[in-house]
């Protein structure tokens, strides 16, 4: 796995975690921001052929 792929997958995991925390704490604004970031990361992964696990938040 190259550095780009590893970094992208790490960012996805971190963003998924941050999104979960925002939802659990009731921070709707932060949840929207994190969801938008996650959507962008998944789009970027798809554009570069990076397989992301099936666990999408």
C-alpha positions in Angstrom: 0.0 0.0 0.0 1.4 3.4 -1.0 1.5 6.4 1.3 -1.4 8.1 -0.5 -3.7 5.1 0.0 -2.6 4.6 3.6 -3.1 8.3 4.4 -6.5 8.5 2.7 -7.7 5.4 4.6 -6.5 6.8 7.9 -8.2 10.1 7.2 -11.5 8.2 6.5 -11.2 6.2 9.7 -10.5 9.4 11.7 -13.4 11.3 10.1 -15.8 8.4 10.7 -14.8 8.4 14.4 -15.2 12.2 14.6 -18.6 12.0 12.9 -19.7 9.3 15.4 -18.6 11.5 18.3 -20.3 14.6 16.9 -23.6 12.6 16.6 -23.3 11.1 20.0 -22.7 14.5 21.6 -25.6 16.1 19.6 -23.4 18.6 17.8 -25.4 18.8 14.6 -23.2 21.4 12.9 -20.0 19.4 13.5 -21.8 16.2 12.3 -22.7 18.0 9.1 -19.1 19.2 8.6 -17.7 15.7 9.3 -20.3 14.1 7.0 -19.3 16.4 4.2 -15.6 15.7 4.8 -16.3 11.9 4.8 -18.3 12.2 1.5 -15.4 14.1 -0.1 -12.9 11.5 1.1 -15.0 8.7 -0.3 -15.3 10.5 -3.6 -11.5 11.0 -3.7 -11.0 7.3 -2.9 -13.3 6.3 -5.7 -11.6 8.6 -8.2 -8.3 6.9 -7.4 -9.5 3.4 -7.2 -8.9 3.0 -3.5 -11.1 0.3 -1.9 -12.8 1.5 1.3 -14.2 -1.0 3.7 -18.0 -1.5 3.7 -18.4 0.3 7.1 -19.7 3.6 5.9 -21.2 5.8 8.6 
